[in-house]
Amino acid sequence: MNKISSKKLLNTKWTAVTPNSKEKHFLITNLVFDENDIVTHCLIEAVISNRTELINWQDLKESEHWFQGWR
């Protein structure tokens, strides 16, 4: 289980445990907030292809899917 804070999530680096289409390294480029200013989702961008995807930021806590930082 990765320990992360939603307040420090922007511009952090992540590594996918099982890369898809050679996309292994990612950056958090944007955060989505609800009406109470609580982070609900984040926009994650693949470094190699610049492809973006909106994911639930809580999914990054799953250490079987994500490593914090680049490896």
Secondary structure, 3 states (H helix, E strand, C coil): CCCCCHHHCCCCEEEEEEEECCEEEEEEEEEEECCCCCEEEEEEEECCCCCEEEEEHHHHHCCCCEEECCC
